[in-house]
Amino acid sequence: MKKAFLASLMVFLMTAAIFAQDAQQPISGGKVGLSFFTAERIMDMFISEGNIKANYVEYNGISMIWHVTDSFALEPSFFFMFRDYTRKNTDVTDEYWTIGGALGIYYYSNLSGGAYMYVGPRGDYMRMEVTDNNSNGSYDQINTNSFGVSLVLGLKYMFNSHVGIFGDISAGYYFMEQESTEYSSTGTPGTPDKRESNIFMMSKGLIGVTLYF
């Protein structure tokens, strides 16, 4: 997934450079649109916990973008992810859910020819639920809530006044509350294990398409 993200971002940058001189410059104050994106991890720095690591930063989402002025934009978003992993030696399936929302406030700089750079803070809330099943019928339930603020740096290229592509990277701090409960094969819960942590992540990137009305 990381290689696919980096390859897509490279294609995006090359496309922007080739066509920048001929593209229109459609982004202006009052413009509204929708963005469809996928998030990938691009570095593993400061992140561990096996599959939880991947599911924490990999998801798909949709956002509304509103250019308040020629230079500033607001972008609220909603994202989600569901995965299951089946261990072939036991045929046991583990389930991972991620859902959340974010709000970005970005400053846009016109690089000419339809290419733009944007930078600014993004705050987000994320809920992740993990069911780690065992072959004897017992299972672990892990619920995680996180709040984070990150700095985003991105590029956007507009093909015309309605269609554009973008890619960005981010780094920031996240506060996490995690509760883990072990259940017996009969469904009887054990004593929950509660943890709190602060994490600095240099690991997430978004790539997607923007459609302006």
BALUMPA-495908 format. One line per 2 residues: number of its first residue (from 1); their letters; for each residue x, z, y of N, C-alpha, C, O. Coordinates in Angstrom, 1 decimal, always signed. Atoms other than C-alpha are relative to their C-alpha. Example, Ala and Ser with C-alpha at 12.3 -4.5 7.8 and 13.67 -1.06 7.14 Angstrom:
<recs>
1) AS) +0.9 +0.0 -1.2 +12.3 +7.8 -4.5 +0.9 +0.0 +1.2 +1.9 +0.7 +1.2  -0.9 +0.0 -1.1 +13.7 +7.1 -1.1 -0.8 +0.8 +1.1 -0.3 +0.9 +2.2
</recs>
This chain:
<recs>
1) MK) +0.8 +0.0 -1.2 +0.0 +0.0 +0.0 +0.9 +0.0 +1.3 +0.5 -0.7 +2.2  -0.8 +0.0 -1.2 +2.8 +0.8 +2.4 +0.7 -1.3 +0.3 +0.7 -1.8 +1.4
3) KA) -0.6 +1.4 -0.2 +4.5 -2.6 +1.8 -1.0 -1.0 +0.5 -0.7 -1.8 +1.4  +1.0 +0.8 -0.5 +1.2 -4.3 +2.4 -0.3 +0.2 +1.4 -0.5 -0.7 +2.2
5) FL) +0.2 -0.3 -1.4 +0.7 -2.5 +5.6 +1.1 -0.6 +0.9 +0.8 -1.2 +1.9  -1.2 +0.4 -0.8 +4.2 -3.3 +6.9 +0.0 -1.6 +0.1 +0.3 -2.1 +1.1
7) AS) +0.0 +1.5 +0.0 +3.8 -7.0 +5.9 -1.1 -0.5 +0.9 -0.9 -1.5 +1.6  +1.1 +0.4 -0.8 +0.4 -7.2 +7.6 +0.4 +0.2 +1.5 +0.1 -0.7 +2.3
9) LM) -0.3 -0.3 -1.4 +1.8 -5.6 +10.8 +1.1 -1.1 +0.5 +1.0 -1.5 +1.6  -1.0 +1.0 -0.4 +4.8 -8.1 +10.8 -0.7 -1.3 +0.2 -0.4 -2.0 +1.2
11) VF) +0.7 +1.3 -0.2 +2.4 -11.1 +10.4 -0.7 +0.1 +1.4 -0.8 -0.9 +2.1  +0.7 -0.3 -1.2 +0.4 -9.6 +13.3 +0.9 -0.2 +1.2 +0.5 -0.9 +2.2
13) LM) -0.9 +0.1 -1.1 +3.4 -9.3 +15.6 +0.5 -1.5 +0.2 +0.7 -2.0 +1.3  -0.4 +1.4 -0.1 +4.6 -12.9 +14.7 -1.1 -0.8 +0.6 -0.8 -1.7 +1.4
15) TA) +1.2 +0.8 -0.5 +1.1 -14.3 +15.4 -0.1 +0.2 +1.5 -0.3 -0.7 +2.3  +0.2 -0.3 -1.5 +0.9 -12.5 +18.8 +1.1 -0.7 +0.8 +0.9 -1.2 +1.9
17) AI) -1.1 +0.7 -0.7 +4.4 -13.9 +19.8 -0.2 -1.5 +0.1 +0.1 -2.1 +1.1  +0.1 +1.5 +0.0 +3.6 -17.5 +18.8 -1.1 -0.5 +0.9 -0.9 -1.5 +1.6
19) FA) +1.2 +0.4 -0.7 +0.2 -17.7 +20.4 -0.2 +0.6 +1.4 -1.2 +0.3 +2.1  +0.2 -0.8 -1.2 +0.6 -15.4 +23.4 -0.1 -0.9 +1.2 -0.9 -0.6 +2.1
21) QD) +0.0 +0.8 -1.2 +1.3 -18.2 +25.9 -1.3 -0.8 +0.2 -1.6 -1.2 +1.3  +1.2 +0.9 -0.1 -1.9 -20.1 +25.1 -1.3 +0.8 +0.0 -2.4 +0.2 +0.2
23) AQ) +1.3 -0.8 +0.1 -4.4 -17.2 +24.7 -0.6 +0.4 +1.3 +0.1 +0.4 +2.3  +0.7 -0.5 -1.2 -6.9 -16.1 +27.2 +0.4 +1.5 +0.2 +1.0 +2.1 -0.7
25) QP) -0.3 -1.5 -0.3 -6.7 -12.6 +28.8 -1.4 +0.6 +0.3 -1.8 +0.8 +1.4  +1.4 -0.4 -0.1 -10.2 -11.3 +28.1 -0.3 +1.5 +0.2 -1.4 +1.8 +0.6
27) IS) +0.3 -1.4 -0.1 -9.8 -7.5 +28.2 -0.1 +0.4 +1.5 +0.8 +0.3 +2.3  +0.2 -0.5 -1.4 -11.3 -6.0 +31.4 -1.0 +1.1 +0.0 -1.6 +1.4 -1.1
29) GG) +0.8 -1.2 +0.0 -13.2 -3.0 +32.5 -1.5 -0.3 -0.3 -2.0 -1.4 +0.2  +1.4 +0.2 +0.3 -16.7 -2.7 +31.1 -0.2 -0.7 -1.4 -1.3 -0.8 -1.9
31) KV) +0.1 +0.7 +1.3 -15.9 -4.6 +27.9 -0.2 +0.9 -1.2 +0.4 +2.0 -1.2  +0.3 -0.8 +1.1 -17.4 -3.2 +24.7 +0.1 -0.7 -1.3 -0.2 -1.9 -1.4
33) GL) -0.1 +0.7 +1.3 -16.7 -4.0 +21.0 +0.1 +1.0 -1.1 +0.0 +2.2 -0.9  -0.2 -0.8 +1.2 -16.3 -2.8 +17.5 +1.3 -0.4 -0.7 +1.7 -1.5 -0.7
35) SF) -1.2 +0.2 +0.7 -13.1 -2.4 +15.5 -0.2 +0.4 -1.5 -0.8 +1.5 -1.7  +0.0 -0.4 +1.4 -12.8 -2.4 +11.7 +1.4 +0.1 -0.4 +2.3 -0.8 -0.2
37) FT) -1.4 -0.3 +0.2 -9.6 -0.9 +10.4 +0.2 +0.6 -1.4 -0.7 +1.2 -2.0  -0.4 -0.7 +1.2 -7.7 +0.4 +7.4 +1.3 +0.8 +0.4 +2.1 +0.3 +1.2
39) AE) -1.1 -0.9 -0.4 -5.2 +3.3 +7.7 +0.9 +0.1 -1.3 +0.4 +0.2 -2.4  -1.0 -0.1 +1.1 -2.0 +3.5 +5.6 +1.1 +0.9 +0.4 +1.4 +1.1 +1.6
41) RI) -1.2 -0.8 -0.3 +0.9 +5.8 +5.3 +1.2 -0.9 +0.0 +1.4 -1.8 -0.8  -1.1 +0.9 -0.2 +4.1 +4.2 +6.5 +1.3 +0.8 -0.2 +2.4 +0.2 -0.3
43) MD) -1.2 -0.9 +0.3 +6.5 +7.2 +6.0 -0.5 +1.2 -0.8 -1.7 +1.6 -0.6  +0.4 -1.2 +0.7 +6.4 +10.1 +3.6 +0.6 +1.3 +0.5 +0.5 +2.4 -0.1
45) MF) -0.7 -1.1 -0.6 +8.2 +12.4 +6.0 -1.0 +1.2 +0.2 -2.1 +1.0 +0.8  +0.8 -1.2 -0.2 +6.8 +16.0 +6.0 -1.3 +0.0 -0.7 -2.2 +0.9 -0.4
47) IS) +1.2 +0.0 +0.8 +4.0 +15.2 +3.5 +0.3 +0.1 -1.4 +1.2 -0.6 -1.9  -0.3 -0.1 +1.4 +3.9 +16.3 -0.1 -1.4 +0.1 -0.7 -2.4 -0.4 -0.2
49) EG) +1.2 -0.3 +0.7 +1.2 +17.4 -2.6 -0.5 -1.2 -0.8 -1.7 -1.3 -1.0  +0.4 +1.1 +0.9 +1.1 +14.2 -4.8 -1.1 -0.9 +0.5 -0.9 -1.4 +1.6
51) NI) +1.0 +0.9 -0.4 -2.1 +12.3 -4.7 -0.7 +0.4 +1.3 -1.3 -0.4 +2.0  +0.7 -0.5 -1.2 -3.5 +14.5 -1.9 +0.7 -0.6 +1.2 +0.0 -1.0 +2.2
53) KA) -0.8 +0.6 -1.1 -0.7 +13.0 +0.3 -0.6 -1.3 +0.3 -0.9 -1.6 +1.5  +0.5 +1.3 -0.3 -2.0 +9.5 -0.1 -1.4 +0.0 +0.5 -1.7 -0.8 +1.4
55) NY) +1.4 +0.0 -0.4 -5.7 +10.3 +0.3 -0.1 +0.6 +1.4 -1.2 +0.4 +2.0  +0.1 -0.6 -1.3 -5.0 +12.3 +3.4 +0.2 -1.0 +1.1 -0.4 -0.8 +2.2
57) VE) -0.2 +1.0 -1.1 -3.8 +9.3 +5.4 -0.4 -1.4 -0.3 -0.3 -2.3 +0.6  +0.5 +1.4 +0.4 -5.3 +6.3 +3.6 -1.5 +0.0 +0.0 -2.1 +0.6 -0.9
59) YN) +1.4 +0.1 +0.0 -8.8 +5.4 +4.5 -0.4 -1.3 +0.8 +0.4 -2.0 +1.3  +0.6 +1.1 -0.7 -11.1 +2.7 +6.0 -1.0 +0.5 +1.0 -1.6 +1.6 +0.8
61) GI) +0.9 -0.5 -1.0 -13.2 +3.0 +9.1 -0.5 -1.0 +1.0 -0.1 -2.2 +1.0  +0.6 +0.8 -1.1 -15.1 +1.6 +12.1 +0.0 +0.8 +1.2 -0.2 +2.0 +1.2
63) SM) +0.0 -0.7 -1.2 -14.8 +2.4 +15.7 -0.7 -0.9 +1.1 -0.8 -2.1 +1.0  +0.5 +0.7 -1.2 -16.5 +1.5 +19.0 +1.0 +0.2 +1.1 +1.6 +1.2 +1.3
65) IW) -1.0 +0.0 -1.0 -14.2 +0.6 +21.8 -0.7 -0.4 +1.4 -1.4 -1.4 +1.4  +0.6 +0.2 -1.3 -15.2 +0.8 +25.5 +1.1 +0.1 +1.0 +1.8 +1.1 +1.2
67) HV) -1.1 +0.0 -1.0 -12.8 -0.3 +28.2 -0.7 +0.4 +1.3 -1.4 -0.3 +2.0  +0.6 -0.6 -1.1 -13.8 +2.0 +31.0 +0.5 -0.7 +1.3 -0.3 -0.9 +2.2
69) TD) -0.6 +0.8 -1.1 -11.4 +0.2 +33.4 +0.8 -1.1 -0.6 +0.9 -1.2 -1.8  -1.0 +1.0 +0.5 -8.9 -2.7 +33.1 +1.1 +0.7 -0.8 +1.7 +0.0 -1.7
71) SF) -1.2 -0.7 +0.6 -6.3 -0.1 +32.0 -0.3 +1.1 -1.0 +0.5 +1.4 -1.8  +0.3 -1.1 +0.9 -8.1 +2.7 +30.1 -1.2 -0.3 -0.9 -2.2 -0.9 -0.4
73) AL) +1.1 +0.2 +1.0 -10.3 +2.6 +27.0 -0.2 +1.3 -0.8 +0.7 +2.1 -1.1  +0.4 -1.0 +0.9 -12.2 +5.1 +24.9 -0.4 -0.6 -1.3 -1.0 -1.6 -1.4
75) EP) +0.3 +0.6 +1.3 -12.5 +4.6 +21.2 -0.3 +1.1 -1.0 +0.5 +1.7 -1.7  +0.5 -0.9 +1.1 -14.6 +7.0 +19.0 -0.1 -0.8 -1.3 -0.4 -2.0 -1.3
77) SF) -0.1 +0.7 +1.3 -14.3 +6.2 +15.3 -0.5 +0.9 -1.1 -0.5 +2.1 -1.0  +0.5 -0.6 +1.2 -15.7 +7.1 +11.9 +0.8 -0.6 -1.2 +0.9 -1.8 -1.2
79) FF) -0.7 +0.5 +1.1 -13.7 +6.8 +8.7 -0.3 +0.7 -1.3 -0.8 +1.8 -1.3  +0.4 -0.5 +1.3 -14.1 +7.4 +4.9 +0.9 -0.6 -1.0 +1.6 -1.6 -0.8
81) MF) -0.8 +0.5 +1.1 -12.4 +7.0 +1.6 -0.5 +0.7 -1.3 -0.8 +1.9 -1.2  +0.3 -0.7 +1.3 -13.4 +7.6 -2.1 +0.9 -0.7 -1.0 +1.0 -1.9 -1.1
83) RD) -0.8 +0.5 +1.1 -11.0 +7.2 -5.0 -0.2 +0.9 -1.2 -0.5 +2.0 -1.1  -0.1 -0.7 +1.2 -10.9 +8.2 -8.6 +1.2 -0.4 -0.8 +1.6 -1.6 -0.8
85) YT) -1.2 +0.2 +0.8 -7.9 +8.5 -10.9 -0.3 +0.4 -1.4 -0.6 +1.6 -1.7  +0.2 -0.3 +1.4 -8.2 +8.3 -14.7 +1.3 +0.1 -0.7 +2.1 -0.9 -0.7
87) RK) -1.2 -0.1 +0.8 -5.4 +9.6 -16.8 -0.2 -0.6 -1.4 -1.0 -0.1 -2.1  +0.2 +0.8 +1.2 -5.0 +7.2 -19.7 +0.2 +0.9 -1.3 -0.5 +0.6 -2.3
89) NT) -0.2 -0.8 +1.3 -3.7 +9.8 -22.2 -1.1 +1.0 -0.3 -1.2 +1.4 -1.5  +1.1 -0.9 +0.3 -6.7 +12.0 -21.8 -1.4 -0.5 +0.4 -2.4 +0.1 +0.1
91) DV) +1.3 +0.6 -0.5 -9.4 +9.8 -20.2 -0.7 +0.9 +1.0 -1.9 +0.9 +1.1  +0.5 -0.9 -1.0 -9.9 +12.5 -17.6 +0.1 -0.6 +1.4 +1.1 -1.1 +1.8
93) TD) +0.1 +0.7 -1.3 -11.0 +11.3 -14.1 +0.0 +1.1 +1.1 -0.8 +2.0 +1.0  +0.0 -0.8 -1.2 -10.1 +13.1 -10.9 -0.6 -0.8 +1.2 -0.4 -2.0 +1.3
95) EY) +0.7 +0.6 -1.1 -12.1 +12.4 -7.7 +0.5 +0.5 +1.3 +0.8 +1.7 +1.5  -0.5 -0.3 -1.3 -10.9 +12.3 -4.1 -1.0 -0.6 +1.1 -1.2 -1.8 +1.1
97) WT) +0.8 +0.4 -1.1 -13.2 +12.1 -1.0 +0.6 +0.3 +1.3 +1.2 +1.4 +1.4  -0.4 -0.3 -1.4 -12.2 +11.8 +2.6 -1.0 -0.5 +1.0 -1.5 -1.7 +0.8
99) IG) +0.9 +0.4 -1.0 -14.5 +11.6 +5.6 +0.4 +0.7 +1.3 +0.9 +1.8 +1.3  -0.4 -0.6 -1.3 -13.9 +12.2 +9.3 -0.3 -0.8 +1.2 -0.9 -1.9 +1.0
101) GA) +0.2 +0.7 -1.3 -14.1 +11.1 +12.9 +1.2 +0.2 +0.9 +1.9 +1.2 +0.8  -1.1 -0.1 -1.0 -11.7 +10.6 +15.8 -0.4 -0.5 +1.3 -1.4 -1.3 +1.4
103) LG) +0.2 +0.5 -1.4 -11.6 +9.9 +19.5 +1.4 -0.3 +0.6 +2.3 +0.6 +0.7  -1.2 +0.5 -0.6 -8.8 +7.9 +21.1 -0.2 -0.3 +1.5 -1.2 -0.8 +1.9
105) IY) +0.0 +0.4 -1.5 -8.0 +7.6 +24.9 +1.3 -0.7 +0.2 +2.4 -0.2 +0.2  -1.2 +0.9 -0.1 -5.7 +4.7 +25.5 +0.2 -0.7 +1.3 -0.8 -1.0 +2.0
107) YY) -0.4 +0.8 -1.1 -3.8 +3.1 +28.3 +0.4 -1.3 -0.4 +1.3 -1.4 -1.3  -0.3 +1.4 +0.3 -3.7 -0.7 +28.1 +0.9 -0.6 +1.0 +0.7 -0.5 +2.2
109) SN) -0.9 +0.8 -0.8 -0.8 -2.7 +29.4 +0.0 -1.5 -0.4 +0.2 -1.8 -1.6  +0.1 +1.5 +0.3 -1.2 -6.5 +29.7 +1.4 -0.6 -0.1 +2.2 -0.6 +0.8
111) LS) -1.3 +0.6 +0.3 +1.8 -8.2 +28.1 +0.0 -1.5 +0.3 +1.0 -2.2 +0.1  +0.2 +1.4 -0.3 +0.5 -11.6 +29.2 -0.4 -0.8 -1.2 -0.1 -0.5 -2.3
113) GG) +0.4 +0.9 +1.1 -1.1 -14.4 +27.2 -0.9 +0.5 -1.1 -0.8 +0.0 -2.2  +0.9 -0.5 +1.0 -3.6 -12.3 +25.4 +0.6 +1.1 -0.8 -0.1 +1.7 -1.7
115) AY) -0.7 -1.1 +0.7 -1.1 -9.7 +24.1 -0.1 +1.2 +0.8 +0.2 +1.2 +2.0  +0.1 -1.2 -0.7 -1.6 -6.1 +25.0 +0.7 +1.1 -0.8 +0.7 +1.1 -2.0
117) MY) -0.5 -1.2 +0.6 +0.2 -2.8 +24.3 -0.9 +1.2 +0.5 -1.3 +1.2 +1.6  +0.8 -1.2 -0.4 -1.8 +0.5 +24.2 +0.7 +1.2 -0.5 +1.3 +1.2 -1.6
119) VG) -0.6 -1.3 +0.4 -0.7 +4.1 +24.1 -0.9 +1.1 +0.5 -1.5 +1.0 +1.5  +0.8 -1.1 -0.5 -2.4 +7.4 +24.3 -0.3 +1.0 -1.2 +0.2 +0.8 -2.3
121) PR) +0.3 -1.0 +1.0 -3.6 +10.5 +22.4 -1.3 -0.3 -0.8 -2.2 -1.0 -0.4  +1.2 +0.1 +0.8 -6.0 +10.5 +19.5 -0.2 +1.4 -0.7 +0.7 +1.9 -1.4
123) GD) +0.4 -1.2 +0.7 -7.8 +13.6 +18.2 -0.9 -0.3 -1.1 -1.8 -1.2 -1.0  +0.9 +0.3 +1.1 -9.4 +13.7 +14.8 -0.3 +1.2 -0.8 +0.4 +2.2 -0.8
125) YM) +0.4 -1.0 +1.0 -11.3 +15.9 +12.3 -0.1 -0.7 -1.3 -0.7 -1.8 -1.4  +0.0 +0.6 +1.3 -11.0 +15.2 +8.6 -0.5 +1.1 -1.0 -0.1 +2.2 -1.0
127) RM) +0.5 -0.8 +1.2 -12.8 +16.7 +5.5 +0.4 -0.7 -1.2 +0.1 -1.9 -1.4  -0.3 +0.6 +1.3 -11.3 +16.1 +2.1 -0.4 +0.9 -1.1 -0.2 +2.1 -1.0
129) EV) +0.4 -0.8 +1.1 -12.7 +17.2 -1.2 +0.6 -0.7 -1.3 +0.5 -1.9 -1.5  -0.6 +0.5 +1.2 -10.8 +16.9 -4.5 -0.5 +0.8 -1.2 -0.6 +2.0 -1.2
131) TD) +0.4 -0.6 +1.3 -12.1 +17.5 -8.0 +1.1 -0.4 -1.0 +1.2 -1.5 -1.4  -1.1 +0.2 +0.9 -9.2 +17.9 -10.4 -0.5 +0.5 -1.4 -0.4 +1.7 -1.7
133) NN) +0.6 -0.4 +1.3 -10.7 +17.8 -13.9 +1.1 +0.2 -1.1 +2.1 -0.5 -1.1  -0.9 -0.3 +1.1 -9.0 +19.1 -17.1 -0.7 -0.5 -1.3 -2.0 -0.6 -1.3
135) SN) +0.6 +0.5 +1.3 -9.5 +17.8 -20.7 -0.9 +1.0 -0.7 -1.7 +0.6 -1.5  +0.8 -1.0 +0.7 -11.0 +21.1 -21.8 -1.4 +0.3 +0.7 -2.1 +1.2 +0.3
137) GS) +1.2 -0.1 -0.7 -13.9 +20.8 -19.3 +0.1 +0.9 +1.2 -0.8 +0.9 +2.0  -0.2 -0.8 -1.2 -12.5 +23.2 -16.7 +0.5 -1.0 +1.1 +0.9 -2.1 +0.9
139) YD) -0.4 +0.8 -1.1 -11.7 +21.9 -13.2 +0.4 +0.8 +1.2 +0.0 +2.0 +1.3  -0.4 -0.6 -1.3 -10.2 +22.7 -9.8 -0.7 -0.7 +1.1 -0.7 -2.0 +1.1
141) QI) +0.6 +0.6 -1.2 -12.1 +22.1 -6.6 +0.8 +0.4 +1.2 +1.0 +1.6 +1.5  -0.8 -0.2 -1.2 -10.0 +21.7 -3.5 -0.7 -0.6 +1.2 -0.9 -1.8 +1.3
143) NT) +0.7 +0.4 -1.2 -11.7 +21.5 -0.1 +0.9 +0.2 +1.2 +1.5 +1.3 +1.4  -0.9 -0.1 -1.1 -9.6 +20.8 +3.0 -0.7 -0.5 +1.3 -1.3 -1.5 +1.4
145) NS) +0.4 +0.4 -1.3 -10.6 +20.7 +6.7 +1.2 +0.0 +0.9 +2.1 +0.9 +0.8  -1.2 +0.1 -0.9 -8.1 +19.5 +9.3 -0.4 -0.5 +1.3 -1.3 -1.2 +1.5
147) FG) +0.1 +0.4 -1.4 -7.9 +19.1 +13.0 +1.4 -0.5 +0.5 +2.4 +0.2 +0.3  -1.3 +0.5 -0.4 -5.2 +17.0 +14.6 +0.0 -0.7 +1.3 -1.0 -1.2 +1.7
149) VS) -0.2 +0.8 -1.2 -3.8 +15.5 +17.8 +1.3 -0.8 -0.2 +2.3 -0.2 -0.5  -1.2 +0.8 +0.2 -1.4 +12.6 +17.6 +0.2 -1.0 +1.2 -0.8 -1.3 +1.9
151) LV) -0.3 +1.0 -1.0 +0.3 +10.1 +19.9 +0.0 -1.4 -0.6 +0.7 -1.6 -1.7  +0.2 +1.4 +0.6 -0.6 +6.4 +19.2 +0.7 -1.0 +0.9 +0.7 -1.0 +2.1
153) LG) -0.6 +1.2 -0.7 +1.4 +3.3 +20.1 -0.4 -1.2 -0.8 -0.2 -1.3 -2.0  +0.6 +1.1 +0.7 -0.2 +0.0 +19.3 +0.2 -1.3 +0.8 +0.5 -1.3 +2.0
155) LK) +0.0 +1.4 -0.6 -0.3 -3.8 +20.0 -1.3 -0.7 -0.4 -1.8 -0.5 -1.5  +1.2 +0.8 +0.3 -3.4 -6.0 +20.2 +0.2 -1.4 +0.6 +0.7 -1.6 +1.7
157) YM) -0.1 +1.4 -0.4 -3.6 -9.7 +20.4 -1.4 -0.6 -0.1 -2.1 -0.6 -1.1  +1.3 +0.6 -0.1 -6.8 -11.5 +21.5 +0.1 -1.6 -0.2 +0.8 -2.2 +0.6
159) FN) +0.0 +1.4 +0.2 -7.4 -15.0 +20.1 -0.9 -0.7 +1.0 -0.6 -1.8 +1.5  +0.9 +0.5 -1.1 -10.3 -15.5 +22.6 -0.7 +1.2 +0.5 -0.2 +2.3 +0.3
161) SH) +0.6 -1.1 -0.6 -12.7 -13.4 +24.5 -0.8 +0.9 -0.9 -1.3 +2.0 -0.5  +0.8 -0.8 +0.9 -14.4 -12.0 +21.4 +0.7 +0.5 -1.2 +0.3 +1.5 -1.8
163) VG) -0.7 -0.4 +1.3 -11.9 -11.7 +18.5 +1.5 +0.3 +0.3 +2.2 -0.4 +0.9  -1.4 -0.4 -0.1 -8.6 -9.8 +18.4 +0.4 +0.7 -1.3 -0.4 +1.2 -2.1
165) IF) -0.6 -0.8 +1.0 -6.3 -8.2 +15.9 +0.9 +1.1 +0.6 +1.4 +0.9 +1.7  -0.8 -1.1 -0.5 -4.4 -4.9 +16.3 +0.7 +0.7 -1.1 +0.4 +0.6 -2.3
167) GD) -0.7 -0.9 +0.9 -1.9 -2.6 +14.7 +0.6 +1.1 +0.8 +1.1 +0.9 +1.9  -0.7 -1.1 -0.7 -0.6 +0.8 +15.6 +0.6 +1.0 -0.9 +0.3 +1.0 -2.1
169) IS) -0.6 -1.1 +0.7 +1.4 +3.8 +14.5 -0.2 +1.3 +0.7 -0.4 +1.2 +1.9  +0.3 -1.3 -0.6 +1.0 +7.5 +15.2 +0.8 +1.1 -0.6 +1.2 +1.0 -1.7
171) AG) -0.7 -1.2 +0.5 +2.7 +10.8 +14.9 -0.7 +1.2 +0.8 -1.0 +1.1 +2.0  +0.6 -1.2 -0.6 +1.2 +14.3 +15.6 +0.0 +1.2 -0.9 +0.5 +1.2 -2.0
173) YY) +0.1 -1.2 +0.7 +0.4 +17.8 +14.6 -1.4 +0.2 -0.5 -2.4 -0.2 +0.1  +1.3 -0.2 +0.7 -2.4 +18.8 +12.2 -0.1 +1.4 -0.5 +0.8 +2.0 -1.1
175) FM) +0.3 -1.3 +0.5 -3.9 +22.2 +11.5 -1.0 -0.1 -1.2 -2.0 -0.8 -1.1  +0.8 +0.1 +1.3 -5.3 +22.5 +7.9 -0.5 +1.3 -0.5 +0.3 +2.3 -0.5
177) EQ) +0.6 -1.1 +0.8 -7.6 +25.0 +6.2 -0.4 -0.5 -1.4 -1.1 -1.5 -1.5  +0.3 +0.5 +1.3 -7.7 +24.6 +2.5 -0.5 +1.2 -0.9 +0.1 +2.3 -0.9
179) ES) +0.5 -0.9 +1.0 -9.7 +26.4 -0.2 +0.0 -0.6 -1.4 -0.6 -1.7 -1.6  -0.1 +0.5 +1.4 -9.0 +26.0 -3.9 -0.6 +1.0 -0.9 -0.4 +2.2 -0.9
181) TE) +0.8 -0.8 +0.9 -11.3 +27.3 -6.6 +0.2 -0.6 -1.4 -0.1 -1.8 -1.6  -0.1 +0.5 +1.4 -10.7 +27.1 -10.4 -1.3 +0.4 -0.7 -1.9 +1.5 -0.6
183) YS) +1.2 -0.2 +0.8 -13.8 +26.7 -12.6 +0.3 -0.1 -1.5 +1.1 -1.0 -1.9  -0.1 +0.1 +1.5 -14.0 +27.4 -16.3 -0.8 -1.1 -0.6 -1.5 -1.8 +0.1
185) ST) +0.8 +1.1 +0.7 -15.4 +25.0 -18.9 -1.5 +0.2 +0.1 -2.2 -0.7 -0.1  +1.4 -0.3 -0.1 -18.7 +26.8 -18.5 -0.5 -0.1 +1.5 -1.7 +0.1 +1.8
187) GT) +0.4 +0.1 -1.4 -18.7 +26.3 -14.7 +0.1 +1.2 +0.8 -0.3 +1.3 +2.0  -0.1 -1.2 -0.7 -17.9 +29.8 -13.8 +1.2 +0.0 +1.0 +2.3 -0.3 +0.6
189) PG) -1.1 +0.1 -0.9 -15.8 +30.0 -10.6 +0.9 +1.2 +0.0 +0.4 +2.3 -0.2  -0.9 -1.1 -0.2 -12.7 +32.1 -10.1 +0.1 +0.4 +1.4 -0.8 -0.1 +2.2
191) TP) -0.2 -0.4 -1.3 -11.5 +33.7 -7.0 +0.6 -1.1 +0.9 +1.7 -1.6 +0.5  -0.5 +1.1 -0.8 -11.0 +31.1 -4.2 +1.4 +0.4 +0.6 +1.6 +1.6 +1.0
193) DK) -1.3 -0.2 -0.6 -7.4 +30.7 -2.9 -0.1 -0.7 +1.3 -0.2 -2.0 +1.4  +0.2 +0.6 -1.4 -7.5 +30.1 +0.9 +1.4 +0.0 +0.6 +2.2 +0.9 +0.6
195) RE) -1.3 +0.2 -0.6 -4.5 +28.7 +2.8 -0.3 -0.7 +1.4 -1.2 -1.4 +1.6  +0.0 +0.7 -1.3 -3.8 +27.6 +6.4 +1.4 -0.5 +0.2 +2.4 +0.1 -0.2
197) SN) -1.3 +0.6 -0.3 -1.0 +25.3 +7.5 +0.0 -0.9 +1.2 -1.0 -1.4 +1.6  -0.2 +1.0 -1.1 +0.4 +23.3 +10.4 +1.0 -1.0 -0.5 +2.0 -0.7 -1.1
199) IF) -0.8 +1.1 +0.5 +1.8 +19.9 +9.6 +0.3 -1.0 +1.1 -0.5 -1.3 +1.9  -0.4 +1.1 -0.9 +3.8 +17.4 +11.7 +0.1 -1.2 -0.9 +0.9 -1.3 -1.8
201) MM) +0.0 +1.2 +0.8 +3.2 +13.9 +10.4 +0.4 -1.2 +0.8 -0.1 -1.5 +1.9  -0.4 +1.3 -0.5 +5.0 +10.7 +11.2 -0.2 -1.0 -1.1 +0.7 -1.6 -1.7
203) SK) +0.3 +0.8 +1.2 +3.2 +8.7 +8.6 -1.2 -0.9 +0.0 -1.4 -1.6 -1.0  +1.3 +0.7 +0.1 +0.0 +7.0 +9.6 +0.1 -1.2 +0.9 +0.5 -1.2 +2.1
205) GL) +0.1 +1.2 -0.8 -0.6 +3.4 +10.8 -1.4 -0.6 -0.2 -1.9 -0.5 -1.3  +1.3 +0.7 +0.1 -3.8 +1.5 +11.5 +0.2 -1.5 +0.2 +1.0 -1.9 +1.1
207) IG) +0.0 +1.5 -0.3 -4.3 -2.3 +11.3 -1.5 -0.5 -0.2 -2.2 +0.0 -1.1  +1.4 +0.4 +0.1 -7.6 -4.1 +11.9 -0.4 -1.2 +0.9 +0.5 -1.8 +1.5
209) VT) +0.5 +1.1 -0.8 -9.8 -6.6 +13.7 -1.0 +0.6 +1.0 -1.8 +1.5 +0.7  +0.9 -0.5 -1.0 -11.7 -6.0 +17.0 -0.9 -1.2 +0.4 -0.5 -2.3 +0.6
211) LY) +1.0 +1.0 -0.4 -14.9 -7.9 +17.8 -0.7 +0.5 +1.3 -1.4 +1.5 +1.3  +0.6 -0.4 -1.3 -16.0 -7.8 +21.5 -1.4 -0.8 +0.2 -1.5 -1.9 -0.2
213) F) +1.3 +0.6 -0.2 -19.6 -8.5 +22.5 +0.0 -0.9 +1.3 -1.0 -1.5 +1.6
</recs>
